[in-house]
């Protein structure tokens, strides 16, 4: 696959951050499998400037947030949030998500990020509350780890080479 095709196919793996695919594309071999691609992309992010990492974190939507209600999520984010039942929150759950989103953004300055596939609303709410106890550096690193999990799941879902 040439560089242009690679970028076109994998630009959405990291939420609104095609720069990851653009930076990795020149180094990808035709026989690289999904795990190799995931590792290369994660290394690219991990070695990026902290400001670019923060932009990547901030590119993620709030969970059960206003963008979801307005139908403004990416297709991947819509499917991921729906898989965790976030599109079926009760009024009380929705209010709790909104309060936690606001508290989290207030404390850290970026959205709560979690790979929510294979989780349910209760799992997510528990993780939300536990992670609010973290300090900034730990939470920044945790957000990047979760983003890498999301990327791996997206690569697998799209049938990246195995």
C-alpha positions as CSV (number, residue, x, y, z in Angstrom):
1,X,0.0,0.0,0.0
2,X,1.5,3.4,-0.9
3,X,1.7,6.3,1.5
4,X,-1.3,8.1,0.2
5,X,-3.5,4.9,0.4
6,X,-2.2,4.2,3.9
7,X,-3.1,7.7,5.1
8,X,-6.5,7.5,3.5
9,X,-7.3,4.2,5.2
10,X,-5.8,4.8,8.7
11,X,-6.2,8.6,9.2
12,X,-9.2,8.1,11.6
13,X,-7.6,5.5,13.9
14,X,-6.6,8.3,16.3
15,X,-9.6,10.6,16.8
16,X,-9.4,13.7,14.6
17,X,-5.6,13.2,14.4
18,X,-4.5,12.1,10.9
19,X,-1.0,13.3,11.8
20,X,-0.4,9.9,13.4
21,X,-1.0,8.0,10.1
22,X,0.8,10.6,8.2
23,X,4.0,10.3,10.3
24,X,3.9,6.5,10.3
25,X,3.0,5.9,6.7
26,X,6.6,6.2,5.3
27,X,7.8,3.4,7.7
28,X,5.0,0.8,7.1
29,X,5.8,-2.3,5.1
30,X,3.3,-4.2,3.1
31,X,3.5,-7.2,5.3
32,X,3.0,-5.3,8.6
33,X,0.1,-6.8,10.7
34,X,-2.4,-5.0,12.9
35,X,-0.3,-5.4,16.0
36,X,2.8,-3.9,14.2
37,X,0.7,-1.0,12.9
38,X,-0.8,-0.4,16.4
39,X,2.7,-0.4,18.0
40,X,4.1,1.9,15.3
41,X,1.2,4.4,15.8
42,X,1.4,4.2,19.6
43,X,5.2,4.9,19.4
44,X,4.5,7.9,17.2
45,X,2.1,9.3,19.7
46,X,4.3,8.5,22.7
47,X,7.2,10.3,21.1
48,X,5.2,13.3,20.0
49,X,5.5,16.7,21.8
50,X,3.3,17.0,24.9
51,X,1.3,19.8,23.3
52,X,0.4,17.5,20.4
53,X,-0.4,14.7,22.8
54,X,-2.7,17.1,24.6
55,X,-4.4,18.0,21.3
56,X,-5.0,14.3,20.7
57,X,-6.6,13.8,24.1
58,X,-8.7,16.9,23.6
59,X,-9.9,15.6,20.2
60,X,-12.0,12.9,22.1
61,X,-15.6,13.6,22.9
62,X,-17.1,13.5,26.4
63,X,-18.7,10.2,27.2
64,X,-22.5,10.5,27.0
65,X,-22.0,14.1,26.3
66,X,-23.7,16.8,24.3
67,X,-22.0,15.8,21.0
68,X,-23.5,12.3,21.3
69,X,-26.9,13.7,21.9
70,X,-26.6,16.1,19.0
71,X,-25.4,13.2,16.7
72,X,-22.0,15.0,16.2
73,X,-19.7,12.1,17.0
74,X,-17.5,10.3,14.5
75,X,-18.9,7.0,13.3
76,X,-16.3,5.1,15.4
77,X,-17.1,7.1,18.5
78,X,-20.8,6.6,18.0
79,X,-20.4,2.8,17.7
80,X,-18.0,2.7,20.7
81,X,-20.3,4.7,23.0
82,X,-23.4,2.7,21.8
83,X,-21.6,-0.6,22.5
84,X,-21.3,0.5,26.2
85,X,-25.0,1.5,26.3
86,X,-24.2,5.2,26.5
87,X,-26.9,6.0,24.0
88,X,-29.5,4.6,26.5
89,X,-28.7,6.4,29.7
90,X,-31.5,7.2,32.1
91,X,-32.0,10.8,33.0
92,X,-30.1,10.2,36.3
93,X,-27.2,8.5,34.5
94,X,-27.0,11.3,32.0
95,X,-26.9,13.9,34.7
96,X,-24.2,11.9,36.5
97,X,-22.1,11.7,33.3
98,X,-22.5,15.5,32.8
99,X,-21.4,16.2,36.3
100,X,-18.4,13.9,36.1
101,X,-17.5,15.3,32.6
102,X,-17.5,18.8,34.1
103,X,-15.6,17.9,37.2
104,X,-13.0,16.0,35.2
105,X,-12.5,18.8,32.6
106,X,-12.2,21.3,35.5
107,X,-9.5,19.3,37.3
108,X,-7.5,18.1,34.3
109,X,-8.3,20.5,31.4
110,X,-9.1,17.7,29.0
111,X,-11.9,15.1,28.5
112,X,-12.1,11.8,30.3
113,X,-11.0,9.1,27.8
114,X,-11.7,5.4,28.2
115,X,-11.8,2.6,25.7
116,X,-15.4,1.7,26.4
117,X,-16.0,-1.3,24.2
118,X,-16.6,-4.3,26.5
119,X,-17.7,-2.0,29.3
120,X,-21.1,-1.0,30.6
121,X,-22.3,2.3,32.0
122,X,-21.6,1.3,35.6
123,X,-18.0,0.2,34.7
124,X,-17.5,3.6,33.1
125,X,-19.0,5.6,35.9
126,X,-16.8,3.7,38.5
127,X,-13.7,4.3,36.4
128,X,-14.6,8.0,36.0
129,X,-14.9,8.5,39.8
130,X,-11.7,6.5,40.6
131,X,-9.7,8.4,38.0
132,X,-10.9,11.8,39.3
133,X,-8.6,11.0,42.3
134,X,-5.5,10.8,40.1
135,X,-3.0,13.6,39.7
136,X,-2.5,15.4,36.4
137,X,0.5,13.4,35.2
138,X,-1.0,10.0,36.0
139,X,-4.2,10.9,34.3
140,X,-2.5,12.3,31.2
141,X,-0.6,9.0,30.8
142,X,-3.8,7.0,31.5
143,X,-5.6,9.0,28.8
144,X,-2.9,8.1,26.3
145,X,-3.0,4.4,27.3
146,X,-6.7,4.4,26.8
147,X,-6.4,6.1,23.4
148,X,-3.9,3.4,22.3
149,X,-6.5,0.8,23.4
150,X,-9.1,2.6,21.3
151,X,-6.7,2.7,18.3
152,X,-6.0,-1.1,18.6
153,X,-9.8,-1.8,18.7
154,X,-10.4,0.4,15.7
155,X,-7.6,-1.3,13.7
156,X,-9.1,-4.7,14.6
157,X,-12.6,-3.6,13.8
158,X,-11.7,-2.3,10.3
159,X,-9.9,-5.6,9.5
160,X,-6.4,-4.3,9.4
161,X,-3.9,-7.0,8.3
162,X,-3.4,-9.6,10.9
